[in-house]
Amino acid sequence: MKKIIYKILKKSEKITGTDNIYLAKSGFWLGLNNFFQMISVFAISVIFANLLDPATYGQYKYLVSLFGILSVFSLPAINMTLIQSVARGYEGNLEKSFWEKLKWSCLGSLIAIILGFYYFWKGNFSLALPVFLAAMFLPVFQASNIYVTFLNAQKLFKDQVKYTLINRTIFVVGIILVLFLTRNIFWIFFTYLFLNSLTNFSLYYWVKNKIKHNQKIDSQSINYGKHLSFLGLVGGLTSYLDKILIFHYLGAAPLAIFSFALSPITQTRGILNNLPILAVPKLAQKSIPEIETTIKKRFWQTLILGTIIAVFYVLLIPYLFYIFYPKYIASIYYSQIMAILIVLSLPLFYLSSIVQAKITLYPKKWFYISISRSIIFILYLVPLVKFFGIMGAIIAQIISSIIGYLYFYIGWKWFLKKE
């Protein structure tokens, strides 16, 4: 049976132009990994939707978004540069990346402490205390998560599935127990931070000591990751700003509605992101001209696939909400509109994987130019949310994806001329 499947996959490579043996083997484990994550997120969302009132859940999502913004100081771009450095044999960058992320995350903790005192001064203790918690857990939470990137770079997708299952199981069980014991936002957010920090650090320590790797360090890659992280500070802000603005202008309950509308979209996009993740190690080994020969074909393949998936999503999503999220029927319409993001995302994921694979080869000027995309996003996001609410946030995301294509096209063509 294995031989028959092998022959079918081998022959199909002439049609798709891809390494289908590699995709089938690695894609299985990544698909399984996403399946476990999807199940865990779904289980938690059902518990949240039925046990918490929208106002409390909206407050929780605000705190998680605020934590995400503070995490921009944890040098997220080092995760991208680690993939290429490991592909080139510099596996010692794992430990080096961890300590750099830990050190710089303390800046985010400092800002969280200042913000916590601000809320305390305003008498908003329900936000002040959780923000102090964020300051405490931020460095370890973000730095130790580097192990996931290392496993991807090493193509150890089976191990990643195993560790993800451990991580998510502990978190799901913990958060369910807490929700049955209390509805207090402090303890809910504490559980989120504590369990993720504990499992992330434990798994990082295990990977560092049990997965054999050399101690070669590429300092240039580390420094470049820092540089890109500093350039990406504004971009990191845009990932969570829509939720912060909805909370500010509309309140906690509307944020809960928006979050539940967005959640299935996020999970669907996470599954679709499997192929780009698989592509990064392969693309890192190819030259720029080699990538250029297949980029148009891959673009149309991913666009058509994204469109088909989006159509099924629009048809099926109402049933999901009526059965599992009866308090959030208002989210259905918004979620169906956001299906446009599924169509646009898959090709954009592939294009971004090219950037990740060749990140250290990109001219710095291009990254300086790309900052303008984030700045422009903020400029139209704020008025759109202020005047159009949830729909304004959705429109802003769609515009951002379209602009993303434009930026990649201009940057890629400019880079090819430099080759």
C-alpha positions in Angstrom: 0.0 0.0 0.0 2.8 2.4 0.9 4.5 1.7 -2.5 1.3 2.5 -4.3 0.8 5.8 -2.5 4.5 6.6 -3.1 4.1 6.0 -6.8 0.9 8.2 -7.0 2.6 11.0 -5.1 5.7 10.8 -7.3 3.8 10.9 -10.5 1.6 13.8 -9.3 4.7 15.9 -8.8 4.8 16.4 -12.6 1.4 18.1 -12.4 1.9 20.2 -9.2 5.6 20.9 -9.5 6.1 20.2 -5.8 7.8 17.7 -3.6 4.7 15.7 -2.8 6.5 13.0 -0.9 7.8 15.7 1.5 4.4 17.4 1.7 2.6 14.2 2.5 5.0 13.1 5.1 5.5 16.5 6.8 2.0 17.8 6.0 0.4 14.9 7.9 2.2 15.9 11.1 1.5 19.6 10.7 -2.1 18.8 9.9 -2.4 16.7 13.0 -0.7 19.5 15.0 -3.3 22.0 13.7 -6.1 19.5 14.4 -5.1 19.3 18.1 -4.8 23.0 18.4 -8.1 23.5 16.6 -9.9 21.0 19.0 -8.4 22.7 22.0 -9.3 26.2 20.9 -12.8 25.0 20.0 -13.3 23.3 23.4 -12.2 26.4 25.3 -14.3 28.7 23.1 -17.4 26.6 23.8 -16.7 26.7 27.6 -16.2 30.5 27.4 -19.3 31.0 25.3 -21.6 29.1 27.7 -20.1 29.8 31.1 -19.0 33.5 30.8 -21.1 36.5 30.1 -20.0 38.5 27.0 -18.8 41.4 29.1 -16.3 39.2 31.1 -15.2 37.4 28.0 -14.6 40.7 26.2 -12.5 41.9 29.1 -10.4 38.7 28.9 -9.9 39.2 25.2 -8.8 42.7 25.8 -6.2 41.6 28.3 -4.9 38.9 25.9 -4.6 41.5 23.2 -2.8 43.9 25.5 -0.4 41.1 26.4 0.1 40.5 22.6 1.0 44.2 22.1 3.5 44.1 25.0 5.0 41.0 23.4 6.3 43.0 20.4 9.4 43.7 22.6 10.3 40.0 22.7 12.1 40.2 19.3 9.5 38.1 17.3 11.5 38.4 14.1 14.3 36.3 15.7 11.9 33.3 15.2 12.0 33.9 11.4 15.8 34.3 11.2 16.2 31.2 13.4 14.6 29.1 10.6 17.2 30.1 8.0 20.2 30.0 10.4 19.3 26.4 11.4 18.8 25.5 7.8 22.4 26.7 7.2 23.7 24.6 10.1 23.8 27.2 12.9 21.8 25.3 15.5 23.3 27.0 18.5 21.1 30.0 17.7 18.4 28.2 19.7 19.9 29.1 23.1 21.2 32.4 21.9 17.7 33.4 20.6 16.1 32.4 23.9 18.3 34.6 26.0 18.0 37.6 23.7 14.2 37.3 23.7 14.1 36.9 27.5 16.3 40.0 27.9 14.3 42.3 25.6 10.9 41.0 26.9 11.7 42.8 30.2 11.1 46.1 28.4 7.5 44.9 27.7 7.2 44.0 31.4 8.4 47.5 32.4 5.7 49.1 30.3 3.1 46.7 31.7 4.1 47.7 35.2 3.6 51.4 34.3 0.3 50.6 32.7 -0.8 48.6 35.7 -0.1 51.6 38.0 -2.1 53.8 35.7 -5.2 51.5 36.0 -4.6 51.3 39.7 -4.5 55.1 40.0 -7.8 55.3 38.0 -9.4 52.8 40.4 -9.8 50.1 37.7 -8.5 47.2 39.8 -10.1 44.5 37.6 -7.6 45.6 34.9 -4.7 46.7 37.1 -4.0 43.4 38.8 -4.1 41.3 35.6 -1.7 43.8 33.9 0.7 43.3 36.8 0.5 39.6 36.1 1.3 40.1 32.5 4.5 42.0 33.5 5.5 39.0 35.7 5.0 36.2 33.1 5.8 38.0 29.8 9.6 37.2 29.5 9.4 33.5 30.1 6.1 33.1 28.2 7.5 34.6 25.0 11.2 33.6 25.1 10.6 29.9 25.8 8.1 29.5 22.9 11.2 29.6 20.6 11.3 25.8 20.8 8.4 25.6 18.3 10.3 27.5 15.6 13.4 25.3 16.2 11.4 22.1 15.7 10.0 23.5 12.5 13.4 24.5 11.3 14.7 21.0 12.0 11.7 19.5 10.2 10.8 17.6 13.4 7.1 17.9 12.8 6.3 14.7 14.7 7.9 16.0 17.8 6.1 19.3 17.4 2.8 17.5 17.4 3.7 15.6 20.5 4.7 18.7 22.4 1.8 20.7 21.2 -0.6 18.0 22.4 1.0 18.1 25.9 0.9 21.9 25.9 -2.7 22.3 24.8 -4.0 19.4 27.0 -2.6 21.0 30.1 -4.0 24.4 29.2 -7.4 23.1 28.3 -7.8 21.1 31.4 -6.5 23.9 33.6 -8.7 26.6 32.1 -11.9 24.4 32.3 -11.3 23.7 35.9 -10.8 27.4 36.7 -14.0 28.3 34.8 -16.0 25.8 36.8 -14.6 27.2 40.0 -14.7 31.0 39.4 -15.8 33.7 36.9 -13.2 36.1 38.3 -11.1 37.7 35.5 -8.0 37.8 37.6 -7.9 34.0 38.1 -8.8 33.3 34.5 -6.0 35.5 33.1 -3.6 34.1 35.7 -4.3 30.5 34.6 -3.7 31.6 30.9 -0.3 33.1 31.8 0.9 30.6 34.3 0.0 27.4 32.4 1.4 28.7 29.1 4.6 29.9 30.7 5.1 26.7 32.6 4.6 24.4 29.6 6.5 26.6 27.2 9.6 26.7 29.4 9.4 23.0 30.3 9.2 22.0 26.6 12.0 24.5 25.7 14.2 23.0 28.3 13.4 19.5 27.1 14.1 20.3 23.4 17.3 22.1 24.3 18.7 19.2 26.2 17.2 16.2 24.4 17.3 17.2 20.7 20.8 16.8 19.4 22.1 20.0 17.8 25.5 21.7 17.3 26.5 24.9 19.1 27.4 26.9 16.0 26.1 30.5 16.3 25.4 32.9 13.6 25.6 36.3 15.3 24.7 38.1 12.1 21.4 36.3 12.0 20.7 37.2 15.6 21.5 40.8 15.1 19.4 40.9 11.9 16.5 39.4 13.9 16.8 42.2 16.4 16.9 44.8 13.6 13.8 43.4 12.0 12.0 43.2 15.3 12.7 46.9 16.0 11.4 47.7 12.5 8.4 45.5 13.2 7.3 47.2 16.4 4.6 49.1 14.6 3.5 45.9 12.7 3.2 44.0 16.0 0.9 46.7 17.3 -1.4 46.4 14.3 -2.0 42.7 15.1 -4.0 43.5 18.2 -5.0 47.2 17.8 -8.4 46.4 16.3 -9.4 44.6 19.5 -8.0 47.3 21.7 -10.0 50.0 19.8 -13.2 48.0 19.8 -12.9 47.7 23.6 -12.2 51.4 23.9 -14.9 52.7 21.6 -17.6 50.0 21.9 -17.0 48.1 25.2 -16.3 44.6 26.3 -19.5 42.9 25.0 -19.0 44.0 21.3 -15.4 42.9 21.6 -16.7 39.4 22.6 -19.0 39.4 19.5 -16.0 40.4 17.2 -13.7 37.8 18.8 -16.2 34.9 18.3 -16.7 36.0 14.7 -13.0 36.1 14.1 -12.1 32.9 16.0 -13.2 30.3 13.3 -11.6 32.5 10.6 -8.3 32.4 12.6 -8.5 28.7 13.0 -9.2 28.1 9.4 -6.3 30.4 8.4 -4.1 28.5 10.8 -4.8 25.2 9.1 -4.2 26.8 5.7 -0.8 28.1 7.0 0.5 24.5 7.0 1.7 24.6 3.4 3.8 27.8 3.8 5.3 26.4 7.0 6.4 23.3 5.1 7.7 25.5 2.3 10.1 27.6 4.4 12.9 25.0 4.9 12.7 24.0 1.3 12.7 27.6 0.0 15.7 28.4 2.2 17.7 26.0 0.1 16.6 27.4 -3.2 18.0 30.4 -5.0 16.0 33.5 -5.8 15.8 32.7 -9.6 14.6 29.2 -8.8 11.8 30.6 -6.6 10.8 33.1 -9.3 10.1 30.3 -11.8 7.2 28.9 -9.7 5.8 31.9 -7.8 3.0 32.7 -10.3 1.8 29.1 -10.5 1.8 28.8 -6.7 -0.1 32.1 -6.4 -3.0 31.0 -8.6 -3.1 27.5 -7.0 -3.4 28.9 -3.5 -5.9 31.6 -4.6 -8.3 29.0 -6.1 -8.0 26.7 -3.1 -8.7 29.6 -0.7 -11.8 30.6 -2.7 -13.3 27.0 -2.6 -12.7 26.8 1.2 -14.2 30.2 1.8 -17.4 29.2 0.0 -17.9 26.2 2.2 -17.1 28.3 5.2 -19.9 30.8 4.5 -22.4 27.9 4.0 -21.5 26.0 7.2 -20.6 28.6 9.8 -24.2 29.4 10.8 -24.7 25.9 12.0 -21.6 26.1 14.2 -22.9 29.2 16.0 -26.5 27.9 16.4 -25.3 24.7 18.0 -22.3 25.8 20.1 -22.4 29.6 20.5 -26.2 30.4 20.9 -25.3 33.6 22.8 -23.3 34.9 19.8 -25.7 34.6 16.8 -24.8 38.2 16.0 -21.3 37.1 15.2 -22.5 35.0 12.2 -22.9 37.9 9.7 -19.5 39.3 10.6 -17.8 35.9 10.4 -19.2 35.3 6.9 -17.9 38.7 5.7 -14.5 37.8 7.0 -14.4 34.7 4.8 -12.9 37.1 2.2 -9.8 36.9 4.4 -9.6 33.2 3.7 -9.5 33.8 0.0 -6.8 36.4 0.3 -4.8 34.7 3.1 -3.5 31.5 1.5 -1.6 33.2 -1.4 -0.3 35.8 1.1 0.9 33.0 3.5 2.9 31.5 0.6 4.4 34.8 -0.4 5.3 35.5 3.3 7.0 32.1 3.5 9.4 33.3 0.7 10.2 36.3 2.8 10.9 34.1 5.9 13.0 31.7 3.8 15.2 34.5 2.5 14.9 37.0 5.3 18.6 37.7 5.8 19.1 38.3 2.1 16.4 41.0 1.9 17.8 44.6 1.6 17.1 46.6 4.8 15.7 49.4 2.7 12.8 47.2 1.7 11.9 46.6 5.4 12.0 50.3 6.1 9.6 50.8 3.3 7.3 48.0 4.6 6.9 49.8 7.9 4.7 52.3 6.0 2.1 49.5 5.5 1.7 49.2 9.3 1.5 53.0 9.7 -1.1 53.3 6.9 -3.1 50.5 8.5 -3.2 52.4 11.8 -4.2 55.6 10.1 -7.3 54.0 8.5 -8.1 51.5 11.3 -8.7 54.1 14.0 -11.4 56.1 12.1 -13.0 53.0 10.6 -13.5 51.4 14.1 -14.6 54.7 15.6 -17.2 55.4 13.0 -18.2 51.9 11.8 -17.5 49.7 14.8 -17.0 46.0 14.2 -17.6 46.3 10.4 -14.9 49.0 10.3 -12.4 46.6 11.8 -13.3 43.9 9.2 -12.9 46.4 6.3 -9.5 47.4 7.7 -8.3 43.8 7.7 -9.4 43.2 4.1 -7.7 46.4 2.9 -4.6 45.4 4.8 -4.4 42.0 2.9 -4.8 43.7 -0.5 -2.1 46.2 0.3 0.1 43.3 1.5 0.0 41.9 -2.1 1.0 45.2 -3.5 3.9 45.6 -1.1 5.2 42.1 -1.8 5.0 42.5 -5.6 6.9 45.8 -5.6 9.5 44.6 -3.1 10.0 41.3 -4.9 10.4 42.8 -8.3 12.8 45.4 -7.0 14.8 42.7 -5.3 15.0 40.6 -8.5 16.6 43.6 -10.3 19.3 43.7 -7.6 20.2 40.0 -8.2 
